[in-house]
Amino acid sequence: MTLNISSDLIEALRNEANKTHPNECCGILLGAAGEIAQIQPATNVHPTPETHFEIDPATLIAAYKIEREGGPNVIGYYHSHPKGLPEPSKTDQASAAGDDKVWAIIGCDKIRFWRDGPVGFKPLSYEVVED
């Protein structure tokens, strides 16, 4: 499966990572199957945000409530690795739910997308579409 994402959203993900540096940014990916339509930035509430992330539970609950009410689907999550590569870390792998959500990871000024499946992360291809 190839994801579609706009160039504006790619830029917004980079901006989120830059804005929170040296801490990890985090948030929610919203859209439908195969398309990321918007991002929802969230506060990183982890006690050590420079090396870990935890999406603010209130933001996550609100996104799922909006989804249940007919709003955009929560298709995944994003976070940054300020000092690392855009690939799942050991911590990411240990904390992942295996729920088939999409993860966008920003690191080294690159963004990579991953599917969090029952047997671990698998890389996803994506296509940047112009707005």
All heavy atoms as an XYZ file, in Angstrom:
1003
protein
N       0.837     -1.181      0.000
C       0.000      0.000      0.000
C       0.883      1.246      0.000
O       1.866      1.320      0.715
C      -0.886      0.007      1.246
C      -1.712      1.259      1.398
S      -2.858      1.169      2.760
C      -2.125      2.359      3.847
N       0.506      2.197     -0.826
C       1.194      3.480     -0.875
C       0.301      4.540     -0.254
O      -0.864      4.665     -0.616
C       1.524      3.866     -2.334
O       2.363      2.857     -2.898
C       2.216      5.210     -2.409
N       0.857      5.275      0.690
C       0.131      6.375      1.322
C       0.212      7.613      0.455
O       1.221      7.842     -0.212
C       0.763      6.725      2.663
C       0.591      5.784      3.819
C       1.489      6.213      4.973
C      -0.849      5.745      4.265
N      -0.830      8.414      0.494
C      -0.803      9.730     -0.129
C      -0.784     10.774      0.977
O      -1.544     10.677      1.948
C      -2.035      9.950     -1.009
C      -1.984      9.120     -2.261
O      -0.932      8.940     -2.860
N      -3.129      8.602     -2.666
N       0.077     11.768      0.817
C       0.170     12.867      1.773
C       0.552     14.122      1.006
O       1.357     14.063      0.066
C       1.175     12.555      2.906
C       1.182     13.671      3.949
C       2.563     12.256      2.359
C       1.928     13.335      5.231
N      -0.026     15.241      1.386
C       0.256     16.489      0.678
C       1.623     17.040      1.067
O       2.145     16.773      2.155
C      -0.830     17.540      0.978
O      -0.682     18.027      2.292
N       2.163     17.842      0.175
C       3.444     18.485      0.468
C       3.308     19.433      1.662
O       4.252     19.581      2.445
C       3.961     19.228     -0.764
O       3.004     20.169     -1.222
N       2.137     20.037      1.829
C       1.912     20.910      2.993
C       2.002     20.124      4.303
O       2.547     20.613      5.292
C       0.551     21.600      2.916
C       0.528     22.737      1.900
O       1.604     23.165      1.439
O      -0.580     23.186      1.567
N       1.466     18.909      4.322
C       1.537     18.103      5.547
C       2.951     17.592      5.806
O       3.367     17.502      6.965
C       0.542     16.945      5.492
C      -0.924     17.342      5.649
C      -1.834     16.125      5.538
C      -1.162     18.075      6.956
N       3.685     17.286      4.757
C       5.098     16.911      4.934
C       5.835     18.074      5.592
O       6.591     17.892      6.550
C       5.752     16.531      3.584
C       5.194     15.202      3.081
C       7.271     16.498      3.687
C       5.640     13.977      3.844
N       5.589     19.280      5.100
C       6.225     20.466      5.668
C       5.763     20.697      7.106
O       6.563     21.060      7.975
C       5.925     21.697      4.805
C       6.694     22.925      5.206
C       8.200     22.772      5.053
O       8.670     21.976      4.215
O       8.937     23.449      5.807
N       4.494     20.460      7.389
C       3.974     20.630      8.750
C       4.630     19.643      9.713
O       4.961     20.004     10.856
C       2.456     20.447      8.764
N       4.868     18.405      9.280
C       5.550     17.429     10.132
C       6.982     17.884     10.421
O       7.444     17.808     11.571
C       5.552     16.043      9.477
C       4.211     15.323      9.452
C       4.269     14.112      8.525
C       3.787     14.900     10.857
N       7.672     18.357      9.405
C       9.037     18.870      9.616
C       9.034     20.060     10.581
O       9.892     20.171     11.454
C       9.669     19.262      8.290
C      10.137     18.102      7.474
C      11.041     18.556      6.327
N      11.531     17.400      5.640
C      11.116     17.006      4.423
N      10.222     17.713      3.772
N      11.610     15.921      3.872
N       8.064     20.947     10.409
C       7.969     22.115     11.285
C       7.712     21.701     12.730
O       8.273     22.304     13.653
C       6.882     23.076     10.804
C       7.276     23.822      9.553
O       8.455     23.926      9.223
N       6.285     24.326      8.837
N       6.862     20.710     12.947
C       6.599     20.220     14.300
C       7.888     19.705     14.939
O       8.171     19.988     16.098
C       5.544     19.110     14.277
C       4.139     19.606     14.066
C       3.656     20.481     15.198
O       3.751     20.077     16.366
O       3.186     21.601     14.908
N       8.664     18.939     14.180
C       9.930     18.407     14.704
C      10.900     19.534     15.035
O      11.539     19.512     16.086
C      10.543     17.427     13.708
N      10.993     20.512     14.145
C      11.903     21.640     14.381
C      11.462     22.490     15.558
O      12.291     22.970     16.336
C      12.028     22.497     13.123
C      12.785     21.797     12.020
O      13.623     20.936     12.276
N      12.481     22.143     10.775
N      10.160     22.686     15.691
C       9.620     23.544     16.751
C       9.873     22.961     18.142
O      10.094     23.706     19.087
C       8.116     23.720     16.509
C       7.436     24.660     17.464
C       6.018     24.997     17.030
C       5.143     23.772     16.946
N       3.732     24.085     16.671
N       9.853     21.652     18.271
C      10.010     21.033     19.591
C      11.443     20.606     19.895
O      11.732     20.215     21.018
C       9.091     19.805     19.736
O       9.441     18.858     18.738
C       7.632     20.197     19.622
N      12.326     20.665     18.891
C      13.721     20.273     19.086
C      14.324     21.026     20.264
O      14.071     22.215     20.402
C      14.511     20.566     17.809
C      15.866     19.967     17.792
N      16.955     20.589     18.334
C      16.310     18.772     17.323
C      18.012     19.824     18.194
N      17.639     18.716     17.580
N      15.037     20.423     21.174
C      15.637     19.092     21.151
C      14.734     17.979     21.706
O      15.179     16.848     21.860
C      16.876     19.249     22.030
C      16.447     20.228     23.069
C      15.521     21.184     22.336
N      13.460     18.300     21.989
C      12.534     17.271     22.446
C      11.857     16.601     21.259
O      11.841     17.148     20.152
C      11.466     17.873     23.364
C      12.047     18.365     24.670
O      13.104     17.924     25.097
N      11.365     19.297     25.297
N      11.262     15.442     21.509
C      10.490     14.752     20.490
C       9.123     15.407     20.365
O       8.478     15.709     21.361
C      10.321     13.268     20.835
C      11.604     12.479     20.772
C      11.406     10.971     20.812
O      10.271     10.497     20.643
O      12.414     10.271     21.016
N       8.700     15.625     19.124
C       7.337     16.070     18.896
C       6.464     14.824     18.786
O       6.970     13.708     18.637
C       7.226     16.901     17.619
S       7.399     15.970     16.070
N       5.162     15.006     18.862
C       4.260     13.874     18.664
C       2.882     14.393     18.307
O       2.550     15.555     18.539
C       4.205     12.967     19.890
S       3.596     13.723     21.397
N       2.086     13.501     17.725
C       0.732     13.858     17.348
C       0.039     12.728     16.640
O       0.522     11.586     16.612
N      -1.084     13.054     16.055
C      -1.996     12.072     15.479
C      -2.121     12.314     13.979
O      -2.202     13.463     13.525
C      -3.371     12.193     16.170
C      -3.204     12.002     17.690
C      -4.368     11.194     15.603
C      -4.389     12.445     18.504
N      -2.159     11.217     13.217
C      -2.390     11.267     11.781
C      -3.861     10.970     11.531
O      -4.387      9.963     12.015
C      -1.530     10.222     11.056
C      -0.024     10.317     11.262
C       0.670      9.107     10.630
C       0.526     11.614     10.687
N      -4.530     11.838     10.779
C      -5.957     11.694     10.510
C      -6.190     11.555      9.013
O      -5.477     12.138      8.207
C      -6.714     12.921     11.028
C      -6.540     13.212     12.518
C      -7.023     14.618     12.847
C      -7.265     12.180     13.349
N      -7.194     10.763      8.648
C      -7.519     10.602      7.244
C      -8.378      9.394      7.005
O      -9.262      9.070      7.802
N      -8.085      8.714      5.923
C      -8.808      7.508      5.528
C      -7.794      6.531      4.970
O      -6.623      6.865      4.825
C      -9.872      7.852      4.489
N      -8.243      5.353      4.651
C      -7.336      4.316      4.152
C      -6.491      4.846      3.002
O      -7.024      5.316      1.995
C      -8.130      3.103      3.697
N      -5.191      4.821      3.187
C      -4.277      5.216      2.132
C      -4.020      6.699      1.992
O      -3.266      7.110      1.121
N      -4.668      7.529      2.828
C      -4.461      8.969      2.701
C      -4.383      9.629      4.070
O      -5.247      9.430      4.923
C      -5.596      9.617      1.923
C      -5.414     11.107      1.777
C      -6.544     11.775      1.002
O      -7.496     11.095      0.605
O      -6.445     12.989      0.817
N      -3.337     10.419      4.253
C      -3.219     11.249      5.445
C      -3.748     12.625      5.058
O      -3.175     13.303      4.215
C      -1.757     11.326      5.934
C      -1.254      9.930      6.291
C      -1.653     12.272      7.133
C       0.237      9.851      6.543
N      -4.879     13.009      5.660
C      -5.550     14.254      5.292
C      -5.163     15.420      6.188
O      -5.232     16.575      5.767
C      -7.062     14.055      5.321
N      -4.783     15.122      7.451
C      -4.377     16.188      8.360
C      -3.597     15.596      9.532
O      -3.603     14.380      9.734
C      -5.582     16.988      8.861
C      -6.590     16.195      9.645
C      -7.858     16.976      9.922
O      -8.856     16.773      9.239
N      -7.839     17.855     10.893
N      -2.918     16.473     10.241
C      -2.233     16.053     11.455
C      -2.816     16.828     12.629
O      -3.308     17.942     12.461
C      -0.698     16.256     11.374
C      -0.326     17.737     11.266
C      -0.104     15.431     10.234
C       1.162     18.016     11.447
N      -2.778     16.207     13.791
C      -3.223     16.850     15.028
C      -2.049     16.853     15.990
O      -1.754     15.836     16.615
C      -4.399     16.088     15.632
C      -4.822     16.592     16.999
C      -5.304     18.022     16.971
O      -6.234     18.355     16.267
N      -4.656     18.883     17.729
N      -1.333     17.983     16.100
C      -0.224     18.027     17.054
C      -0.729     17.780     18.478
O      -1.865     18.115     18.816
C       0.319     19.453     16.909
C      -0.129     19.888     15.548
C      -1.459     19.224     15.350
N       0.127     17.188     19.289
C      -0.211     16.906     20.679
C       0.978     17.272     21.560
O       2.122     17.282     21.105
C      -0.557     15.429     20.857
N       0.694     17.530     22.812
C       1.756     17.757     23.777
C       2.415     16.428     24.110
O       1.731     15.426     24.323
C       1.176     18.394     25.056
O       0.556     19.630     24.700
C       2.253     18.636     26.094
N       3.738     16.427     24.142
C       4.488     15.244     24.562
C       4.544     15.280     26.087
O       5.227     16.117     26.668
C       5.893     15.269     23.958
C       6.707     14.045     24.313
O       6.318     13.229     25.150
N       7.862     13.908     23.676
N       3.816     14.361     26.731
C       3.723     14.374     28.190
C       4.686     13.387     28.851
O       4.638     13.196     30.067
C       2.273     14.106     28.670
C       1.345     15.208     28.181
C       1.780     12.730     28.227
N       5.577     12.784     28.077
C       6.544     11.843     28.662
C       7.505     12.603     29.573
O       7.908     13.724     29.263
C       7.320     11.109     27.568
C       8.012      9.893     28.076
N       9.214      9.958     28.747
C       7.659      8.587     28.039
C       9.579      8.740     29.096
N       8.641      7.888     28.685
N       7.900     11.995     30.715
C       8.809     12.680     31.638
C      10.190     12.988     31.057
O      10.868     13.904     31.535
C       8.944     11.722     32.822
C       7.944     10.655     32.634
C       7.424     10.733     31.233
N      10.620     12.239     30.034
C      11.897     12.523     29.373
C      11.648     12.756     27.878
O      11.975     11.916     27.041
C      12.928     11.394     29.602
O      12.348     10.152     29.182
C      13.344     11.297     31.056
N      11.066     13.910     27.531
C      10.661     14.159     26.147
C      11.812     14.310     25.160
O      11.592     14.278     23.953
C       9.862     15.462     26.252
C      10.430     16.147     27.445
C      10.785     15.038     28.403
N      13.032     14.440     25.674
C      14.170     14.538     24.751
C      14.511     13.193     24.112
O      15.183     13.147     23.082
C      15.397     15.155     25.435
C      15.896     14.421     26.653
C      15.105     14.691     27.932
O      14.291     15.625     27.977
O      15.316     13.938     28.902
N      14.027     12.099     24.691
C      14.336     10.767     24.141
C      13.117      9.856     24.018
O      13.246      8.735     23.523
C      15.374     10.050     25.019
O      14.891      9.996     26.371
C      16.723     10.757     24.976
N      11.949     10.302     24.464
C      10.743      9.478     24.412
C       9.533     10.360     24.104
O       9.597     11.574     24.249
C      10.499      8.789     25.762
C      11.548      7.806     26.124
N      12.753      8.190     26.680
C      11.590      6.461     26.018
C      13.496      7.111     26.897
N      12.810      6.053     26.503
N       8.448      9.707     23.707
C       7.224     10.481     23.508
C       6.035      9.740     24.097
O       6.017      8.513     24.179
C       6.985     10.784     22.022
C       6.345      9.656     21.262
C       4.974      9.654     21.019
C       7.095      8.597     20.781
C       4.375      8.614     20.317
C       6.508      7.561     20.076
C       5.141      7.567     19.843
N       5.060     10.524     24.514
C       3.761     10.014     24.935
C       2.741     11.084     24.560
O       2.813     12.222     25.033
C       3.729      9.762     26.439
C       2.412      9.218     26.929
C       2.406      8.955     28.427
O       3.486      8.839     29.037
O       1.295      8.891     28.982
N       1.837     10.719     23.683
C       0.810     11.660     23.234
C      -0.112     11.980     24.407
O      -0.553     11.085     25.125
C       0.010     11.060     22.057
C       0.933     10.876     20.845
C      -1.191     11.927     21.712
C       0.313     10.114     19.695
N      -0.387     13.259     24.591
C      -1.291     13.698     25.647
C      -2.599     12.909     25.545
O      -3.271     12.948     24.508
C      -1.563     15.192     25.498
C      -2.563     15.730     26.498
O      -2.712     15.148     27.582
O      -3.202     16.747     26.178
N      -2.949     12.154     26.584
C      -4.159     11.312     26.525
C      -5.435     12.090     26.200
O      -6.295     11.575     25.487
C      -4.239     10.690     27.924
C      -2.847     10.744     28.442
C      -2.227     11.977     27.845
N      -5.556     13.325     26.672
C      -6.762     14.108     26.385
C      -6.897     14.373     24.885
O      -8.003     14.313     24.331
C      -6.736     15.419     27.166
N      -5.788     14.652     24.216
C      -5.808     14.885     22.772
C      -6.195     13.615     22.031
O      -6.984     13.641     21.087
C      -4.435     15.393     22.291
O      -4.096     16.571     23.018
C      -4.430     15.690     20.801
N      -5.650     12.497     22.471
C      -5.946     11.209     21.835
C      -7.421     10.831     22.022
O      -8.093     10.432     21.060
C      -5.031     10.137     22.420
C      -4.871      8.845     21.658
C      -4.459      9.074     20.223
C      -3.859      7.960     22.360
N      -7.930     10.981     23.223
C      -9.335     10.665     23.502
C     -10.248     11.561     22.667
O     -11.232     11.090     22.080
C      -9.633     10.798     25.013
C      -8.939      9.665     25.771
C     -11.134     10.799     25.279
C      -8.896      9.858     27.280
N      -9.920     12.834     22.582
C     -10.736     13.770     21.791
C     -10.747     13.373     20.313
O     -11.799     13.426     19.659
C     -10.211     15.194     21.954
N      -9.606     12.945     19.768
C      -9.538     12.545     18.362
C     -10.408     11.320     18.097
O     -11.117     11.250     17.086
C      -8.088     12.268     17.959
N     -10.371     10.350     19.006
C     -11.210      9.160     18.834
C     -12.696      9.492     19.012
O     -13.552      8.911     18.339
C     -10.776      8.047     19.783
C      -9.618      7.249     19.230
C      -8.347      7.358     19.777
C      -9.787      6.400     18.142
C      -7.283      6.637     19.262
C      -8.732      5.680     17.614
C      -7.478      5.798     18.176
O      -6.427      5.088     17.657
N     -13.013     10.431     19.871
C     -14.411     10.853     20.047
C     -14.919     11.506     18.769
O     -16.025     11.221     18.301
C     -14.524     11.813     21.227
C     -15.946     12.253     21.488
C     -16.050     13.165     22.689
C     -17.512     13.536     22.886
N     -17.706     14.653     23.757
N     -14.105     12.378     18.181
C     -14.478     13.030     16.925
C     -14.660     11.990     15.822
O     -15.594     12.077     15.021
C     -13.440     14.114     16.548
C     -13.541     15.279     17.543
C     -13.618     14.592     15.116
C     -12.394     16.274     17.465
N     -13.780     10.985     15.792
C     -13.911      9.905     14.810
C     -15.257      9.195     14.975
O     -15.961      8.950     13.986
C     -12.758      8.908     14.971
C     -12.840      7.719     14.034
C     -11.725      6.720     14.287
O     -11.863      5.923     15.245
O     -10.745      6.741     13.522
N     -15.615      8.850     16.217
C     -16.892      8.162     16.474
C     -18.093      9.009     16.050
O     -19.137      8.474     15.704
C     -17.018      7.797     17.948
C     -16.234      6.588     18.362
C     -16.618      6.084     19.744
N     -16.689      7.108     20.761
C     -15.661      7.556     21.494
N     -14.466      7.046     21.315
N     -15.842      8.487     22.404
N     -17.930     10.317     16.094
C     -19.019     11.228     15.728
C     -19.045     11.536     14.231
O     -19.772     12.423     13.791
C     -18.904     12.517     16.546
C     -19.120     12.289     18.034
C     -18.780     13.503     18.890
O     -18.178     14.474     18.372
O     -19.101     13.464     20.087
N     -18.241     10.818     13.451
C     -18.245     10.994     12.000
C     -17.118     11.839     11.453
O     -17.076     12.113     10.254
N     -16.187     12.251     12.302
C     -15.052     13.047     11.848
C     -13.980     12.178     11.217
O     -14.187     10.984     10.976
N     -12.817     12.758     10.970
C     -11.743     11.995     10.322
C     -11.261     10.835     11.187
O     -11.288     10.902     12.418
C     -10.637     13.019     10.113
C     -10.953     14.160     11.010
C     -12.425     14.129     11.269
N     -10.840      9.774     10.529
C     -10.332      8.586     11.211
C      -8.922      8.812     11.743
O      -8.100      9.445     11.083
C     -10.289      7.383     10.260
C     -11.662      6.943      9.831
O     -12.620      7.024     10.584
N     -11.761      6.482      8.600
N      -8.672      8.249     12.910
C      -7.316      8.201     13.451
C      -6.629      7.041     12.741
O      -6.934      5.884     13.005
C      -7.318      7.994     14.981
C      -5.893      7.821     15.498
C      -8.023      9.146     15.687
N      -5.723      7.366     11.807
C      -5.056      6.289     11.076
C      -3.666      6.006     11.622
O      -3.039      5.024     11.234
C      -5.009      6.554      9.557
C      -4.220      7.817      9.237
C      -6.411      6.623      8.983
C      -3.894      7.957      7.767
N      -3.192      6.872     12.518
C      -1.875      6.625     13.083
C      -1.364      7.779     13.904
O      -2.119      8.661     14.327
N      -0.045      7.762     14.077
C       0.624      8.693     14.981
C       1.939      9.146     14.359
O       2.464      8.496     13.465
C       0.906      8.005     16.327
C      -0.267      7.192     16.798
C      -0.287      5.806     16.660
C      -1.394      7.815     17.330
C      -1.384      5.067     17.058
C      -2.493      7.076     17.729
C      -2.483      5.707     17.593
O      -3.583      4.977     17.973
N       2.461     10.237     14.864
C       3.786     10.670     14.422
C       4.601     11.112     15.623
O       4.065     11.477     16.661
C       3.706     11.782     13.372
C       3.226     13.122     13.873
C       4.113     14.042     14.421
C       1.882     13.481     13.782
C       3.680     15.282     14.866
C       1.440     14.716     14.215
C       2.340     15.608     14.765
O       1.908     16.832     15.203
N       5.904     11.031     15.449
C       6.833     11.576     16.437
C       8.190     11.763     15.780
O       8.410     11.311     14.657
C       6.930     10.692     17.693
C       7.680      9.426     17.529
N       7.172      8.322     16.875
C       8.920      9.072     17.945
C       8.058      7.350     16.904
N       9.138      7.784     17.535
N       9.068     12.462     16.476
C      10.389     12.727     15.916
C      11.469     12.053     16.738
O      11.268     11.704     17.903
C      10.645     14.245     15.860
O      10.608     14.809     17.159
N      12.594     11.864     16.084
C      13.822     11.405     16.728
C      14.847     12.521     16.533
O      15.541     12.548     15.509
C      14.321     10.103     16.097
C      13.491      8.905     16.407
N      13.646      7.713     15.745
C      12.511      8.694     17.308
C      12.793      6.820     16.221
N      12.078      7.406     17.167
N      14.926     13.462     17.476
C      15.806     14.623     17.291
C      17.272     14.269     17.039
O      17.972     15.023     16.376
C      15.659     15.405     18.594
C      14.355     14.969     19.163
C      14.177     13.550     18.724
N      17.718     13.145     17.565
C      19.122     12.753     17.384
C      19.239     11.401     16.700
O      20.283     10.753     16.794
C      19.826     12.707     18.743
C      19.875     14.042     19.438
C      20.529     13.943     20.787
C      20.476     15.277     21.491
N      20.921     15.202     22.866
N      18.182     10.972     16.032
C      18.220      9.639     15.457
C      17.610      9.567     14.074
O      17.151     10.558     13.508
N      17.617      8.366     13.562
C      17.100      8.084     12.228
C      15.575      7.982     12.242
O      14.985      7.706     13.290
C      17.710      6.782     11.719
C      19.229      6.778     11.567
C      19.735      5.384     11.233
C      19.652      7.782     10.499
N      14.946      8.141     11.086
C      13.484      8.051     11.009
C      13.000      6.595     10.911
O      12.312      6.208      9.973
C      13.155      8.850      9.743
C      14.341      8.641      8.867
C      15.523      8.577      9.814
N      13.388      5.821     11.887
C      12.984      4.417     11.932
C      12.646      4.044     13.368
O      13.114      4.696     14.310
C      14.085      3.515     11.376
C      15.407      3.678     12.054
C      16.535      2.989     11.296
O      16.581      3.085     10.055
O      17.378      2.365     11.969
N      11.814      3.026     13.550
C      11.400      2.666     14.913
C      12.596      2.294     15.793
O      13.433      1.480     15.419
C      10.487      1.457     14.704
C      10.010      1.584     13.294
C      11.158      2.204     12.542
N      12.649      2.935     16.956
C      13.696      2.626     17.934
C      13.293      1.375     18.713
O      12.171      0.883     18.598
C      13.864      3.801     18.894
O      12.683      3.951     19.676
N      14.199      0.886     19.531
C      13.866     -0.246     20.401
C      12.712      0.117     21.330
O      11.844     -0.709     21.596
C      15.093     -0.697     21.196
C      16.130     -1.368     20.348
C      17.326     -1.811     21.170
C      18.365     -2.450     20.257
N      19.557     -2.855     20.978
N      12.707      1.350     21.815
C      11.613      1.812     22.677
C      10.299      1.830     21.900
O       9.263      1.396     22.407
C      11.918      3.206     23.244
O      13.138      3.149     23.975
C      10.803      3.698     24.142
N      10.325      2.340     20.661
C       9.118      2.338     19.822
C       8.594      0.920     19.642
O       7.397      0.659     19.782
C       9.404      2.937     18.439
C       9.744      4.418     18.471
O       9.370      5.105     19.439
O      10.391      4.877     17.506
N       9.497      0.003     19.338
C       9.094     -1.382     19.109
C       8.504     -2.013     20.360
O       7.513     -2.740     20.286
C      10.286     -2.187     18.597
C      10.739     -1.737     17.215
C      12.024     -2.390     16.766
O      12.277     -3.536     17.083
N      12.823     -1.657     16.017
N       9.075     -1.698     21.513
C       8.587     -2.277     22.762
C       7.228     -1.717     23.169
O       6.430     -2.419     23.792
C       9.602     -2.043     23.879
N       6.955     -0.463     22.811
C       5.709      0.160     23.247
C       4.599      0.109     22.203
O       3.463      0.497     22.490
C       5.955      1.609     23.661
O       6.402      2.365     22.563
N       4.891     -0.363     21.014
C       3.900     -0.395     19.935
C       2.797     -1.400     20.244
O       3.027     -2.445     20.859
C       4.585     -0.737     18.619
N       1.600     -1.083     19.771
C       0.425     -1.906     20.058
C       0.207     -3.029     19.045
O      -0.598     -3.924     19.294
C      -0.813     -1.023     20.117
N       0.873     -2.969     17.896
C       0.642     -3.986     16.872
C      -0.755     -3.893     16.286
O      -1.354     -4.892     15.900
N      -1.280     -2.667     16.190
C      -2.682     -2.446     15.813
C      -2.881     -2.006     14.360
O      -3.942     -1.526     13.988
C      -3.307     -1.428     16.757
C      -2.552     -0.094     16.772
O      -1.582      0.068     16.002
O      -2.937      0.776     17.572
N      -1.854     -2.150     13.535
C      -1.896     -1.771     12.118
C      -2.011     -0.276     11.867
O      -2.347      0.144     10.762
C      -3.006     -2.514     11.358
C      -2.638     -3.952     11.060
O      -1.441     -4.233     10.844
O      -3.543     -4.809     11.050
N      -1.725      0.542     12.869
C      -1.733      1.986     12.660
C      -0.470      2.396     11.899
O       0.551      1.715     11.925
C      -1.778      2.739     13.999
C      -3.055      2.543     14.780
C      -4.231      3.204     14.119
C      -5.441      3.168     15.031
N      -6.656      3.546     14.323
N      -0.552      3.530     11.235
C       0.581      4.122     10.525
C       1.366      4.969     11.519
O       0.782      5.688     12.325
C       0.085      4.998      9.355
C       1.244      5.757      8.715
C      -0.657      4.162      8.331
N       2.673      4.849     11.467
C       3.554      5.713     12.258
C       4.411      6.514     11.286
O       5.022      5.943     10.380
C       4.482      4.898     13.146
C       3.879      4.299     14.372
C       2.648      3.714     14.489
C       4.500      4.185     15.650
N       2.471      3.250     15.766
C       3.595      3.526     16.500
C       5.725      4.575     16.155
C       3.881      3.250     17.833
C       6.017      4.297     17.484
C       5.097      3.653     18.308
N       4.441      7.814     11.482
C       5.391      8.667     10.762
C       6.483      9.029     11.760
O       6.189      9.450     12.876
C       4.703      9.930     10.256
N       7.714      8.815     11.357
C       8.849      9.154     12.219
C       9.734     10.136     11.459
O      10.111      9.889     10.309
C       9.643      7.902     12.640
C       8.710      6.907     13.351
C      10.813      8.298     13.547
C       9.365      5.593     13.744
N      10.031     11.259     12.131
C      10.835     12.319     11.542
C      12.204     12.293     12.203
O      12.306     12.332     13.432
C      10.192     13.704     11.768
C       8.735     13.715     11.300
C      10.987     14.807     11.073
C       7.739     13.971     12.368
N      13.252     12.183     11.416
C      14.616     12.192     11.938
C      15.601     12.509     10.833
O      15.386     12.137      9.676
N      16.667     13.195     11.176
C      17.695     13.571     10.187
C      17.075     14.294      8.987
O      17.470     14.080      7.842
C      18.475     12.338      9.724
S      19.371     11.517     11.039
N      16.067     15.122      9.259
C      15.343     15.901      8.254
C      14.679     15.027      7.185
O      14.438     15.463      6.069
C      16.237     16.956      7.615
C      15.418     18.093      7.018
O      14.382     18.469      7.610
O      15.809     18.602      5.943
N      14.383     13.781      7.543
C      13.664     12.876      6.654
C      12.423     12.375      7.387
O      12.372     12.361      8.614
C      14.533     11.689      6.269
C      15.728     12.033      5.421
C      16.496     10.776      5.071
C      17.613     11.041      4.111
N      18.786     11.605      4.671
N      11.432     11.953      6.614
C      10.218     11.367      7.190
C      10.031     10.005      6.542
O      10.094      9.873      5.312
C       8.990     12.243      6.916
C       9.197     13.641      7.503
C       7.730     11.586      7.490
C       8.146     14.650      7.094
N       9.822      9.009      7.392
C       9.511      7.665      6.900
C       8.229      7.211      7.562
O       7.936      7.566      8.699
C      10.646      6.691      7.194
C      11.889      7.059      6.374
C      12.912      5.990      6.249
N      12.380      4.773      5.673
C      12.964      3.586      5.845
N      14.049      3.477      6.568
N      12.455      2.509      5.306
N       7.490      6.391      6.832
C       6.216      5.883      7.324
C       6.321      4.380      7.529
O       6.974      3.672      6.758
C       5.099      6.217      6.332
C       4.841      7.682      6.225
C       5.543      8.468      5.322
C       3.911      8.296      7.047
C       5.315      9.828      5.233
C       3.681      9.661      6.970
C       4.384     10.426      6.056
N       5.650      3.921      8.575
C       5.721      2.526      8.994
C       4.330      2.021      9.342
O       3.494      2.775      9.831
C       6.617      2.388     10.230
C       7.983      2.948     10.021
C       8.375      4.254     10.169
C       9.138      2.241      9.590
N       9.700      4.381      9.868
C      10.197      3.160      9.505
C       9.379      0.899      9.283
C      11.479      2.789      9.121
C      10.648      0.531      8.897
C      11.688      1.470      8.812
N       4.086      0.741      9.124
C       2.860      0.085      9.575
C       3.212     -0.710     10.816
O       4.115     -1.539     10.804
C       2.305     -0.832      8.489
C       1.163     -1.718      8.926
C      -0.204     -1.104      8.869
N      -0.508     -0.609      7.552
C      -1.350      0.399      7.332
N      -1.946      0.981      8.323
N      -1.583      0.818      6.114
N       2.493     -0.459     11.910
C       2.705     -1.152     13.184
C       1.830     -2.405     13.195
O       0.699     -2.380     13.652
C       2.345     -0.216     14.345
C       2.364     -0.911     15.688
O       3.027     -1.953     15.823
O       1.695     -0.405     16.616
N       2.361     -3.490     12.655
C       1.601     -4.734     12.562
C       1.838     -5.664     13.730
O       2.675     -5.398     14.597
N       1.101     -6.751     13.772
C       1.206     -7.712     14.871
C       2.600     -8.318     15.047
O       2.949     -8.754     16.142
C       0.195     -8.792     14.518
C      -0.693     -8.211     13.477
C       0.062     -7.111     12.813
N       3.399     -8.328     13.975
C       4.746     -8.904     14.082
C       5.841     -7.837     13.986
O       6.988     -8.147     13.728
C       4.979    -10.014     13.027
C       4.070    -11.198     13.288
C       4.777     -9.483     11.620
N       5.463     -6.580     14.193
C       6.453     -5.511     14.184
C       6.191     -4.489     13.093
O       5.185     -4.542     12.387
N       7.108     -3.568     12.969
C       6.980     -2.478     12.007
C       7.421     -2.912     10.616
O       8.427     -3.594     10.456
C       7.837     -1.286     12.438
C       7.267     -0.515     13.590
C       7.691     -0.767     14.880
C       6.314      0.462     13.383
C       7.179     -0.052     15.952
C       5.792      1.183     14.442
C       6.223      0.925     15.727
N       6.656     -2.474      9.628
C       6.996     -2.685      8.224
C       7.015     -1.325      7.536
O       6.121     -0.498      7.754
C       5.952     -3.566      7.522
C       5.781     -4.927      8.138
C       6.925     -5.830      7.780
C       6.649     -7.223      8.318
N       7.802     -7.942      8.675
N       8.031     -1.061      6.709
C       8.090      0.235      6.022
C       6.945      0.390      5.017
O       6.512     -0.594      4.407
C       9.441      0.203      5.317
C       9.825     -1.224      5.238
C       9.146     -1.935      6.355
N       6.464      1.601      4.887
C       5.417      1.924      3.921
C       5.972      2.915      2.900
O       6.719      3.832      3.254
C       4.218      2.585      4.616
C       3.375      1.714      5.519
C       2.340      2.568      6.259
C       2.683      0.630      4.734
N       5.567      2.755      1.671
C       5.917      3.752      0.669
C       4.869      4.859      0.705
O       3.751      4.649      1.172
C       6.001      3.114     -0.717
O       4.772      2.542     -1.058
N       5.270      6.032      0.248
C       4.310      7.127      0.215
C       4.569      7.999     -1.000
O       5.658      8.007     -1.574
C       4.337      7.944      1.505
C       5.572      8.761      1.765
C       5.608     10.117      1.452
C       6.702      8.197      2.334
C       6.727     10.879      1.699
C       7.834      8.951      2.597
C       7.845     10.300      2.271
O       8.959     11.042      2.528
N       3.527      8.708     -1.370
C       3.605      9.617     -2.494
C       3.160     10.996     -2.015
O       2.107     11.134     -1.377
C       2.683      9.142     -3.617
C       2.764      9.965     -4.857
C       1.928      9.366     -5.994
O       1.910      8.139     -6.145
O       1.297     10.170     -6.710
N       3.977     11.989     -2.309
C       3.626     13.362     -1.976
C       2.794     13.923     -3.105
O       3.204     13.897     -4.267
C       4.889     14.212     -1.740
C       4.513     15.662     -1.455
C       5.728     13.642     -0.599
N       1.603     14.382     -2.748
C       0.703     14.964     -3.757
C       0.627     16.463     -3.510
O       0.676     16.938     -2.386
C      -0.705     14.322     -3.695
C      -0.637     12.869     -4.117
C      -1.317     14.431     -2.319
N       0.539     17.207     -4.586
C       0.456     18.663     -4.469
C      -0.963     19.051     -4.117
O      -1.921     18.421     -4.547
C       0.887     19.326     -5.786
C       2.356     19.095     -6.119
C       3.319     19.523     -5.014
O       3.107     20.599     -4.417
O       4.278     18.793     -4.765
N      -1.066     20.111     -3.345
C      -2.388     20.593     -2.896
C      -3.119     21.287     -4.019
O      -2.603     21.826     -4.914
C      -2.230     21.559     -1.727
C      -1.592     20.833     -0.529
O      -1.974     19.696     -0.273
O      -0.722     21.442      0.110
